[in-house]
């Protein structure tokens, strides 16, 4: 069965929570058991100190351990006597719990008392061992000797033996067993509650992370079906929010590209339809005899055919630029010489158009580029100025070299370009619907082609309002040293 991301995330977080809770419960249980054992040992050491004193007094009176060695029952009686005296000291602090000696001895010696009366003391008495200075067990269970902790018995600053105390067993005592059982049950309930809370938190956290993923999935499905208006619109400050923002940017870019593609197809079809319609009309006129088949008619047909050929060629070159398939014969060259050659070809054109042409380009700027492509750019820019500038007018071209690039600035006089249309001048098939329009024969591909060529040379082409009242174009190309 295939599990979704939310299920996997929930199971992983639940497993981690279960592991942590289980570890914490085991650690808490172990720590509680150790604490209880330390408490019992400390309590027994306090009782054992009293017994050590009693044994020291016994040895001082008898001057040996022979009585206990020869009479095993005396050891039990001595322990009972010490237990009774210890009980009396405790009862002096709590008179309400006081009982008589006879009753105490009866409780100590009966099997029932081992279960109900003073179980801690009885448990301790079973684990006491008396050891002489040679390490021989005098009284008590010799099997517990290896585990026993030894307390020295000192008489007149001389060690006369040890009192051994075997480690206690937490199990077997009713009170301790009940305490451990209640502790374990409490930890289990706490662990179960923590597990339920961890499961709920895991489910909420999984949903919190999965919700934006689902929204992006739905938006991606919409994009795949052609709905480029879909957005995630997720306001978050984490990585998922950044991913959603980038997704929305991508969707917006795709929407713009789709809108540009449709506009591009509409504009291309319109541009192709115009010369074709003219050709069709003139051919029909010739076929119907409305217009005679003479040199003028053939010239008109050829002009429309050439216009259609230029348009198709420009479209093809722009398509190559989009694919990065522009072929360039790159070589070192002096840009000023290229500018001078292009300017000389247009001087007569400007003069016949009633335009004054000014050229200021005397430096020797070396660049790395394709001379034919750059000449195409310069010719196109000069052609635009010659075609659209009203006579009498001015056209000015100058060159300027900086530390890293050479800048060509072309400015002409009126008419100008509206500020809102300035950023769109380099869009394909875009034309300002003023005097710079289709009536001058342009298809709106020239500046787009120029920018594509300039960008393949590592340069920039931008438009700005001319100081002469028309349009200004700034072309920048890296110097040869910078290109290398």
TORZANU-636901 format. One record per residue: x, y negated, z of N, C-alpha, C, CB in turn. Coordinates in steps of 0.1 Angstrom, whole numbers, plus 2048, in hexadecimal, padded with zeros to 3 digits. Glycine has a CB too. Layout:
XYZXYZXYZXYZ;...
REM end
This chain:
80980C8008008008008097F48007F680080C;8057EA7F880D7DE7F68097D480180C7D87E8;8127CF80980F7C58138127B780E8177C8820;8097AE81180B7A080E8157998177FE79880E;81978D81382378681B81D783829826779814;81177F82A80B77C83780B7888407FD777836;80779483B8087A08438167A48478027AC83B;81F7A383E82D7A684183279C84C8367A5835;82F78F84A83478685482E78886283177784F;82178C86281A78F86E82079B87580B79186C;8237A586D8287B28738367AF8788287BD869;83E7A887184C7A587584C79D88285479E86A;84479388284478B88E83E79289A83B77E88C;83479B89882E7A38A28387AD8A78227AA89D;8407B389E84A7BD8A28557B68AB8517C3896;8597AA8A68637A28AE85E79F8BC8687968A6;85179A8BC84B7978C984A7A38D283D7918C7;8467AF8CC8457BB8D48537BF8DA83F7C68CC;85D7BE8D286A7C18D686F7B88E18747C18CA;86D7AB8E08717A28EA8697A48F786F7948E5;85C7A68F68547A89028587B59098447A98FE;85A7C090185E7CC90786B7CB90E85F7D78FD;8757C49088827C290E8817BA91B88B7BB904;8787AF91A8777A79268707AF93186E79B923;8667B892E8607C093886A7CA93E8547C7932;8727D093687B7DA93B8867D39448837E1930;88A7C79408947BF94888D7BB9558997B3940;8817B695487A7B29618787BE96A86D7AC95E;8747CA9658737D596D8807D997386D7E1965;88A7D996B8987DD97189C7D397B8A27DE965;89A7C697889E7BC9828967BD98F89D7AE97C;8897C098E8817C299A8867CE9A28727C3996;8897D999B88D7E59A289A7E39A988E7F1998;8A47DC9A28B07D99A88AF7D09B48BA7D299E;8A67C69B38A37BD9BE89D7C49CA89A7B19BA;8947CD9C788E7D59D28987DE9D98827DD9CD;8A17E49D18AB7ED9D68B57E59DF8B37F49CB;8B97D99DA8C27D09E28BB7CC9EF8C67C49DA;8AE7C99EE8A77C59FA8A77D0A048997C09F7;8A47DC9FF8A37E8A098B17EAA0F89E7F4A01;8BB7EAA068C97ECA0C8CC7E2A168D37ECA00;8C97D5A138CD7CBA1D8C57CDA2A8C97BDA17;8B87D1A298B07D3A358B67DFA3D8A27D6A31;8BA7E9A358C07F5A3C8CD7F2A438C1801A32;8D57E9A3C8E27E5A428E07DEA4F8EA7DCA38;8D57D6A508D27CFA5D8CF7D9A678C77C5A5B;8C77E4A648C47EEA6E8D07F6A718B97F7A68;8D87F9A678E4801A698EE7FAA728EB804A5C;8EF7EDA728F87E5A7B8F47E8A898F77D6A78;8E77E9A8C8E27ECA9A8E67FBA9D8D37EBA9B;8E5804A948E9812A978F8813A998E481BA8B;90080BA9190E80BA93912807AA2915802A89;90B7FDAA790D7F9AB490A804ABE9057ECAB7;8FE80AABC8FA815AC5904821AC58EC81AAC1;909824AB991382FAB892082BABE915832AA9;92481EABD930819AC492E81BAD393380BAC0;923817AD8920818AE7920827AEB913812AEB;91B830AE391B83EAE6929843AE6912846ADB;93183FADD93F844ADD94783FAE8946840ACF;944832AEC94B82CAF8948834B0594881EAF9;93B839B06938840B1293D84EB12928840B13;93D855B06941863B06950864B0193886AAFC;95685AAFC96485AAF8967864AED96D85DB04;95D869AE695F872ADB951874AD496587FADF;95187CAC9945880AC294188EAC594687DAB3;948894ACF9468A2AD19378A6AD594F8A7ADC;93189DADC9238A0AE091A8A1AD491D894AE9;91C898ACA914899ABE9188A4AB591588CAB6;9258A7AB592A8B2AAD9258C0AB29398B2AAD;9248C1ABF9218CEAC59128CFAC79288D0AD2;90B8C4AC88FC8C5ACA8F58BDABF8F98BFAD8;8F28C3AB48EC8BDAA88DF8B6AAC8E98C6A9D;8D78BBAB58CA8B5AB98CC8A7AC08C28BEAC2;8D88A5AC58DB899ACC8DB88DAC28E8899AD4;8E0890AB68E0886AAB8D3880AA88E788CA9E;8C9889AA78BB885AA48B587DAB08B2891AA1;8B8881ABC8B387AAC88BA86CAC98B6882AD4;8C786CAC58CE85FAC68C7855ABB8DD860AC3;8C485AAAF8BE852AA58B084DAA98BE859A98;8A8856AB089B852AB489C847ABF89485EABA;8A6849AC88A883FAD28AB832ACC8B2844ADC;8B4832AC38B8825ABC8AD81FAB58C4828AB3;8A5828AAE899823AA788F81CAB089282EA9F;88D823ABC88481DAC6889810ACB882827AD2;89680EACE89B802AD289A7F7AC88AA803AD7;89C7FBABB89B7F1AB088C7EDAAF8A07F7AA3;8837F7AB18757F3AB08717EAABB86D800AB1;8777EBAC78747E2AD28797D4ACF87B7E7ADF;8857D3AC98897C6AC58807BFABB8987C7AC0;87B7C7AB28727C1AA88657BEAAE8707CBA9C;8607C6AB78537C3ABE8547B7AC784F7CFAC6;8617B4ACC8627A8AD485F79BACC8707A7ADA;86179DABF85E791AB684F792AB2867792AA9;84979EAB383B7A0AAF8347A9ABA8397A6AA1;8307A3AC582B7ABAD081E7B3ACC8277A2ADC;8177AFAC380A7B6ABF80D7C4ABA8027AEAB5;8187C6AB481C7D3AAF8227DDAB88247D2AA2;8237D9AC582A7E1ACF8237EEAD282D7D9ADC;82A7F9AD3825806AD782E80CAE2823810ACB;82A816AE883281CAF383C826AEE829824AFD;846829AF7851832AF284C840AEF85C833AFD;843845AF783E853AF5836853AE8834857B01;82E849AE5827849AD8831848ACD81D83DAD8;83B840ACE84583EAC484C84BAC184F833AC7;851852ACC85885FACA84F869AC385D864AD8;842869AC7839872AC183786FAB282B872AC7;837862AAE83585FAA0842862A9883384FA9F;84D860A9E85A863A9885C872A9586685EAA0;85787AA9E85A889A9D84F890A9585B88FAAB;84488AA93839891A8B83B88FA7C82B88CA90;835899A75836898A6682E88DA618328A5A60;82288AA6881A87FA64821872A6580D87FA6C;828870A7082F864A72839861A66837864A7F;83F86BA61848869A55841863A4A84E877A51;834864A4982D85EA3E827851A41822868A39;82384FA4E81B843A51822839A5A80F847A57;82A83DA63830834A6D83E831A6A82E83BA7B;841824A6A84F81FA68856827A5D85681FA75;851828A51857831A4786582CA4384F831A3A;86881FA4387581AA3F88081FA4987580BA3F;87D81FA56887824A60889833A5F882821A6E;87E83BA5D87F849A5C88784DA4F87184FA5B;885845A4488C848A3889B845A3A88783FA2C;89E83BA418AC838A448B3843A4D8AD82AA4B;8AC847A578B1852A608B585EA588A7855A6B;8AE862A4E8B186EA478BD86CA3E8A5871A3D;8C2860A3C8CD85EA338DA859A3B8CA854A29;8D985AA488E5856A508EE862A528E0851A5E;8FB85FA52906869A54910863A5D90C86DA46;91486BA6791F867A7092C86EA6C91B86BA7F;936866A6B94386BA6694E867A70946866A58;957871A7396286DA7C96D867A7496787AA84;978864A7B98485EA7598B867A6B98D859A7F;989874A6C98F87DA6298787FA5699288AA69;97B879A5597287AA4A969886A4B97A87BA3E;96888DA56960898A58952893A5C9658A2A63;94889AA5793A897A5A93689DA6793089BA4F;932894A7192E899A7E92089CA7E93288EA89;917893A79909895A7990388FA6C90288FA85;8F8894A688F188FA5C8F3898A508F7881A59;8EE895A458EE89DA398FC89BA328E2899A2F;9048A5A329118A4A2C9118A3A1D91A8B0A30;9068A7A179048A6A08904898A038F88AEA03;90088FA0C8FF881A0890C879A0A8F387AA0F;916880A0E923879A12929871A0792D882A18;9298779FB92F8709EF9288639EB93087A9E4;91B8629EE9148579EA91384C9F590685B9E5;916850A01914847A0C91D83BA0D91584FA19;917830A1191F824A14923825A23918817A11;930823A26935825A34936817A3B94282CA33;931818A4793380CA5193C810A5C925807A56;946809A5F95080EA6994980CA7795D806A68;94D816A80949815A8E956812A96942823A93;955807A9D961802AA495F801AB39667F4A9E;968807ABA967807AC9974801ACE964815ACF;9747F6AD59807F0ADB98A7EDAD09877F9AE6;9857E8AC498D7E4AB99947EFAB29977D9ABD;98F7FBAB4994807AAE98980FAA799B810AB9;98C812A9A982819A92981828A97986819A83;97582CA9A973839A9F96A842A9696C839AAD;96683CA8B95E844A8195683AA7895484DA89;94D841A70945839A6793783DA6894A83AA59;92E834A65920838A6391D837A5491682EA6C;91A842A4E917842A40908841A3D91C84FA3A;905839A338F8836A2F8F683AA208F3827A31;8EF844A1D8ED848A0F8E383EA098E7856A0E;8E583B9FB8DC8319F58CD8359F68E08309E6;8C582C9F78B682F9F88B08339EB8AF8239FE;8A583A9EC89D83D9E08918359E189A84D9E0;88E82D9D68838259D787682D9D688381B9CB;8768389CF86B8409CE8698499DB86B8499C2;85D84D9DE85B8559EA85584D9F586885B9EE;8578409F6851838A008448329FA85B82CA04;839834A0282C8319FD82B8229FA821834A07;83181AA0383080BA008388079F4835804A0D;84480D9F384C8099E884680E9DB85B80F9E9;84181B9DB83B8209CF82F8189CB83682E9D2;8278139D481C80A9D18217FD9CB8138089DD;82C7F89D18317EB9CC8367EC9BE83C7E69D5;83E7F79BB8437FA9AE8377FC9A484C8069AE;82D8039A882280699F81B7F999B8188109A5;8187F19A68117E49A381A7DB99A80E7DD9B0;8277DB99D8307D39948307D898683F7D499A;8307E59848307EA9768237E796F8327F9976;8187E997680B7E597180A7D696D7FF7E997A;80F7CE97680E7C09738167BC9678147B897F;8227C296682B7C095A8247C594D8387C695B;81D7D094E8167D594280B7CC93E8107E3945;8037C79487F87BD9447FE7B093E7F07BA950;8097AC94580F79F93F8147A293181A79B949;81B7AD92F8207B19228157B29188277BE922;8097B891B7FE7B99127F87AB90F7F37C2918;7F77A39197F27959167FC78D90D7F078E923;80978F91081378890881378D8FA82178990E;81079A8F88107A08EB80479B8E380F7AF8EB;7F879A8EA7ED7948E37EF7868DF7E07958EC;7F577E8E87F87708E580276F8D97FD7688F1;80C7788D98167788CE80F77C8C18217828D1;8067868C27FF78A8B57F677E8B07F67968B8;7EF7778B97E776C8B47F07618AF7DF7668C0;7FB75E8B58057548B080B7588A38107518BB;80E7658A281376A89580976888A817779896;7FD76C88D7F276A8827F175C87E7E5770887;7F17538887EF7448857FB73F87D7ED73C891;80774388181373F87A81474486C820743882;81075186A81075785D80674F85480C76685E;7FA74C85A7F17448527F673684F7E3743859;7FD73085980372385780C72384B80971E864;81572D84A81E72E83F81873283282A737843;80E73B8338087408277FF73782080174D82A;7F872E8277EF7258217F571C8167E971C82B;80071681880670E80C80A717801812706811;80F72380481272C7F98067307F18197397FF;7FB7327F77EF7357EF7EA7297E77E37397F9;7EC71D7ED7E87117E57F17107D97E97057EE;7FE7127DB8077117CF80471C7C58167127D4;8007287CA7FD7337C17F172F7B87FA7407C8;7E77297BE7DB7257B77DE71A7AD7D07207C0;7E77117B17EB7067A87F370B79D7F36FB7B0;7FC7157A080471B7957FB72378B80E72579B;7F07297907E77307877E072677E7DD73878F;7DC71A7847D671077C7DF70B7717D2704785;7EC7097757F670476A7F770F75F803702771;7F871C7637F97267597ED7267507FB734760;7E17227557D572274C7D47157457C9724754;7DD70C7467DD6FF73E7D76F37467D5701732;7D46F57537CF6EA75A7DA6E37617C46EF765;7E06D975B7EC6D27607E86C776A7F46CC755;7DC6C676D7D86BC7777D86C27857CA6B7774;7DB6CF7877DB6D57947E66D079C7DB6E5792;7E46CE7A97EE6C97B27EC6D17BF7ED6BA7B5;7F76D37C67F76D97D47F36CF7DE8056E07D7;7F96C37DD7F76B87E77F86BC7F57E86B27E4;8036C27F98056C780680E6BD80E80C6D5806;8096B88198116AE8218176B682C8076A3826;8246BA82A82B6C083583A6BB83482B6D0834;8416BC83F84F6B78408596C283F8516AF84C;8546CF83E85E6DA83D8616DE82F8586E6845;8686E982D86C6EE8208606F18178756FA821;8556F681D8496F88148436EB80F83F70081C;8446E181783F6D48138486CF80783F6CA81E;8556D080985E6CC7FE85B6D47F186D6CE802;8596E17F38566EA7E78496E57E08556F97EB;83F6E27E98326DE7E38346D07DC8286DC7EE;83C6C87E183E6BB7DB8456BD7CD8476B17E4;84F6C57CD8566C87C084D6CF7B68626D17C3;8446D77BB83A6DD7B38316D37AD8316E87BA;82C6C97B58246BF7AF82B6B67A581E6B67BB;8386B47A88406AC79E8416B479184E6A97A4;8436C17928446C97868366C977E8476D7789;82B6CA78681E6CA77F81B6BD7798136CD78A;8206B277F81E6A47798266A376D82269A783;8336A876D83B6A87618356B07568496AD764;8306BC7598296C474F81D6BD7498256D2755;8156B675280A6AF74D80D6A47448026A9759;81869C74781D69273E82269873182868A745;8296A373282E6A97268236AE71D8376B5729;8186B372380D6B871B8066AC7158036C0724;8046A171C7FE69571780669070B7FC68B721;81468F70D81D68A70381C6936F782B689708;81B6A16F981B6AA6EE80F6A86E581C6B96F3;8036A66EC7F76A46E57F76976DD7EB6A46EE;7FC68C6E47FE6806DD8086816D28026756E7;8126886D481C68A6C98166916BD8286926CF;80E69C6BF8086A36B47FE69A6AD8016AF6B9;7F76926B57ED6896AF7F467E6A67E46826B9;7FF6786AC80666E6A580D6746988116686AE;81368069981A68668E810689683821693692;80468E6877FA69167C7F56846767EE699683;7F467A67E7F066D6787FA66766F7ED663683;80766867381166366B81366B65E81F663672;81167865E81268065280567E64981368F656;7FA67B6507EE67A6487EE66D63F7E2679651;7F56626457F465563D7FB65762F7FB64B645;80865B62E80D65C62180766761881C65F622;80267161F7FB67C6177EE6766117F9688620;7E766E6197DA6696147DD65F6097D366161F;7E865760A7EB64E5FF7EE6565F27F7645602;7F76605F47FB6695E87EE66F5E28056745ED;7E56745EB7D967B5E57D16715DE7D26815F1;7CF6655E37C765B5DD7CD6575CF7C564F5E6;7DA6555CF7E06505C27DF65B5B87EE64C5C4;7E16685BC7E16735B37D36745AD7E56805B9;7C96735B67BB6745B17B86695A87B16745BD;7BD65D5AB7BB6515A27C16545947C06445A8;7CD65A5947D365D5877CB6685807E2662589;7C66725877BF67D5817B167857B7BC68858B;7AB66E58279E66957D7A065E573796664589;7AC65A5707AE6505667AC64256B7A665255B;7AA6415797A863357E7B562B57E7A363458D;7C063257F7CD62C57F7D56325747D462C58D;7DC62A56C7E46305617F06375677E7626557;7F564156080164856480D64155E801657560;81263756581D62F56082962F56A81962055C;83362756883F62657083B62157E84961E56A;83261857F82E61258C82761C59482560658A;81E62558E81762F59682163959B80D63658D;82B63D59283564759783E6425A283D64B58B;8416355A184962F5AB84262F5B984D6205A7;83562C5B882D62C5C582C63A5CB81F6265C2;82B6445C282A6515C78386555CD82765B5BB;8426515C78506545CC85264E5DA85B6505C2;84E6415DB84F63A5E88486415F384B62C5E7;83C6465F183464D5FB83B65A5FE82664E5F7;8406615F484766D5F685466B5FE84A6745E8;85B6615FB86765E60386465B61286F6535FD;85965361385565062185165D628849646621;84A66662284667262885367B62B83D67A61F;85C67A62286968262487167C630871682617;87166F63187966963C87266D64A87965A63B;86566C64A85E67065686067E65A84F66D654;86068765086269565487069765885F69E648;87A69165288869265588A68C66389168A64B;88468166788667C67488068567F87F66E675;87468B67C86E6956858776A1687861699680;87D6A567C8866B167D8936AD68588B6B566F;8986A26848A469E68B8A169C69A8AA691686;89569669D8916956AB88F6A36B188468D6AC;8896AD6AA8886BA6AF8956C16B28806C36A5;89F6BE6A98AD6C36AB8B36BD6B88B66C069F;8B06B06BA8B56A96C68B06AF6D28B369A6C5;8A36B26D289C6B96DE8A26C66E188D6BA6DB;8A66CE6D78AC6DB6D98BB6DA6DB8AA6E36CD;8C16CE6DB8CF6CC6DC8D76D26D08D36D46E9;8D06D26C58D66D76B98DC6CD6AF8CD6E06B1;8DD6C16B48E36B66AC8F16B96A88E26A86B4;8F46B969B9026BC6979096AF6969026C3689;9156AE69D91D6A269D92B6A669991D69C6AB;93169D69293F69E68E94769469794169B67F;9496986A394F68F6AD95E68D6AA94D6946BB;9626806AB97067D6A897266F6AF97367D699;97F66C6B298265E6B69806546AB99165E6BB;97A6496AF97863E6A59776316AC96B64169D;97A6266A49796186A996B6136A698360F6A2;9636116B095560D6AF9546006A894E60C6BC;95D5F66AA95C5E96A395C5EA6949675E06A8;9645F368F9645F56809575FB67B9705FF67C;95160468394460967F9395FE67F940615689;93A5F56899315EA68A9325E167E9325E3698;93F5DE67B9415D467093C5DA6639515D266F;93E5E76619395ED65492A5EC65393E5FB653;9235F065E9155F065E90F5E165D90F5F666B;9165D86639125CA6629135C465491A5C166C;91E5C864D9205C363F9155C863692E5C863A;9105D46399055D96308F85D26329035E8633;8F65CB63E8E95C56408EA5B563F8E55C864E;8F65B063C8F75A163B8EE59C63090559D639;8EE5A36258E659E6198D85A061C8EA5A560D;8D45AB6238C65AD6278C15A36308C55BB62D;8C959F63A8C55946438C358763B8CF59264F;8CC5846328CB57762B8BF5766238D8575622;8BB58161B8AF5816138A358161C8AF58E60B;8A458562889858563189757863989959063B;8A056F63689F56263D8A456264B89255C63C;8AD56B64E8B256D65C8C156965C8B057B661;8C55626678D355F6698D956A6728D5552671;8E457066D8EA57C6748F757767A8ED58766A;8F957A68790557668E90C58369390256C69A;91958469192059069592C58C69D925598689;92E5916A993958E6B293F59C6B79365856BD;9485A26AF94D5AF6B395B5B06AD9445BB6AD;9655AB6B59735AA6B197C5B36B997759C6B2;9775BA6C39805C36CB9825D06C497A5C56D9;98B5D86C998F5E56C398B5F06CE99E5E66BF;97E5F36CF97A5FD6D997A60B6D396C5F96DE;9816146D99826216D497862A6DC9906276D5;9706326D496663B6DA9686486D49586356D8;9606526D996065F6D39526636CE96566A6DE;9506646C19436666BC94266A6AE93B6596BE;93666B6A993466F69B931662693927679699;93A65E68A93865168392B65167B94464F679;92765C67591A65B66D90E659676919668665;90E66168190265F68A902651690903669695;90D64C69490E63E69A90A63468F91C63B6A0;90F63668390B62D6788FC62D67691263066B;8F66396778E763B6768E06326818E3649677;8E663368D8E062B6988E161C6958E762E6A5;8ED6176918EE60968F8E56046838FD60668B;8E560D6798DC60966D8CE6086718DE613662;8C96116798BB61167E8B86056868B861E685;8C160168F8BF5F66988BF5E968F8CA5F56A3;8C85E86868C95DC67E8BD5DB6748D65DB675;8B85E76708AC5E86678A05E366E8AA5F6662;89F5E767B8935E26838935D36848945E8691;89F5CD6878A05BE68889C5B867B8AE5BA68D;8A25BD67089F5B76628905B965F8A85BE658;88A5C466387C5C665F8725BE6678795D5660;8745BD67486A5B767C86C5A96808695BF689;8785A367F87B59568387558C67988A593685;86E58267D86757867587156E67085B57167C;87056A66387956065D87255265F87B56264E;87A54866288854866488B54D67288F53A661;89655567389955B6808A855E681891567683;8AB56368D8BA5666908BB5746958BF55C69A;8C657A6918CA5886968D958769A8C859368B;8DB58B6A78E958A6AC8EE5986B18E957F6B8;8FA59B6AD9005A86B290E5A56B79015B26A6;9105A96C391E5A76C99225B36D191E59B6D3;92F5B56D29355C06D993C5BB6E693F5C76D0;93C5C36F09435C06FD9485CD7039395B9706;9555CC70795B5D870D95D5D671C9695DB705;95A5E072395C5E07329675EA73594F5E373A;9695ED7429745F77459716057419765F6754;96460873F96061673D95861873095961C748;95360D72A94A60F71F94A60371693C612723;94560570A9435FA7009345F76FF94A5FC6F3;9305EB6FF9225E76FE91F5DF6F291E5DF70B;9155E46EA9105DC6DE9035D66E29105E56D2;9015CA6DF8F55C36E28EF5BD6D58F75B86ED;8E35C16D28DC5BC6C68D05B46CA8D95C76BC;8CF5A76C68C359F6CA8BE5986BD8C75946D5;8B15976BD8AB58F6B28A05866B78A45996A8;89B57D6AE8915736B28835796B18935666AA;8795706B386B5746B386857C6A68625686B5;85E5856A88555876B485C5906BE84858D6AF;85758F6CA85C5976D58545A36D885E58F6E2;8575AA6E28505B66E684A5B46F48595C36E6;83D5B76F78375B570483F5BD70F8295B9704;83F5B871B8475BE7258425CC7288465B6732;8345CE72882F5DB72B8325E67208205DA72C;8365E17148395EA7098485ED7088345E56FC;8505E671085F5E770F8635F57138655DD718;85E5FB71E86360972185F61471785E60D72F;85561170F85061B70585661A6F784161B705;85F6116F586460F6E886B61B6E286D6036E8;8716236EC87962F6E787063C6E78856316F0;86363B6E985B6466E88586496D984D6446EF;8576556D68556596C88476556C38566686C6;84764F6B783B64B6B083463F6B78316566AE;83B6396C083562D6C78396216C083962D6D6;82F6186BE83160B6B88296016BF82F60B6A9;82F5F56C08275EA6C681D5E56BB8315DE6CB;8115E46BF8075E06B58065D16B37F95E56B9;8115CB6AF8125BD6AB8185BC69E81A5B56B6;8215B269C8275B168F8315BC68C82E5A468D;8365C369783F5CE6968365DB6958495CF6A2;8305DD68A8265E86888285F067C8185E2689;81E5F867981F60166D81F5FA66081360B66D;81A5EE66081A5E76538285E464D8125DA654;8325E56568405E36518465F064D8485DD65C;83F5FB64E84460864884A61165284D60563E;84B60E65F85161666984862166E85760E674;84E62C673845636679847637688849644672;84F62F68E85162F69C85B63A6A18446316A3;86363F69886D64A69C87B64469C86C655692;87E63869788B6336968926326A488B62668F;88C62B6AD8926286BA8946356C288B61E6C2;88A63E6C188B64B6C88966536C287E6536C6;8986536B58A465A6AF8B16536B48A36596A0;8B16466B48BE63F6B88C16436C78BC6306B7;8B76436D08BB6476DE8BF6556DF8AE6456E7;8B965E6D78BE66C6D78CC66D6D38B56756CF;8D06666C88DE6676C48E86616CE8DF6606B6;8E46556D48EC64F6DD8EE6576EA8E76416E1;8E465E6EE8E56666FA8EE6726F88D866B6FF;8EE6786EC8F76836E990667E6E98F46896DB;9086716E791666B6E89196676F69176606DF;91066A70091366670E910657711921669711;90965170890664270A8F864070E90963B6FD;8F463370E8E662F7118E26247078E6629720;8D56247048CE61A6FC8C26157038CB6206EE;8C16087068B660270D8B25F57078BA60071C;8A55F27098A05E670389E5DB70E8925E96FC;89E5CE70A89C5C37138975B770B8A95C071B;8915AE71288C5A270B898599706883599714;8985966F98A358F6F38A35806F88A35906E4;8AF57A6F98B056C6FC8AC5646F08BE568701;8AB56A6E48A75636D88985636D68AE5696CC;89156A6DF88256A6DE87D5776D887E55F6D5;8855806D488058C6CE8845986D788658F6C0;8895A36D188D5AF6D889C5B06D98875BB6D1;8A05B56E58AF5B76E78B15C66E98B45AF6F3;8BB5CC6E38BF5DA6E58CE5DA6E98BD5E26D8;8D05E26F48DE5E36F98E25F26F88DE5DF708;8ED5F36F08F36016EE9006026F58F46046DF;90260C6FE90E60E70591461C70290D60B714;92161C7009286296FD93462A70592B62B6EE;93863570A94463771295163570994564471A;95B62F70F96862E70896E63C70697162570F;97863C6FD97E6496FA98564F7069886476EF;98B64770F99264C71A98865172499B640721;97D64B72697265072F96C65D72A967645731;96B65E71D96566A71696E676719963668708;97B67471898467F71A98468372999267B715;
REM end
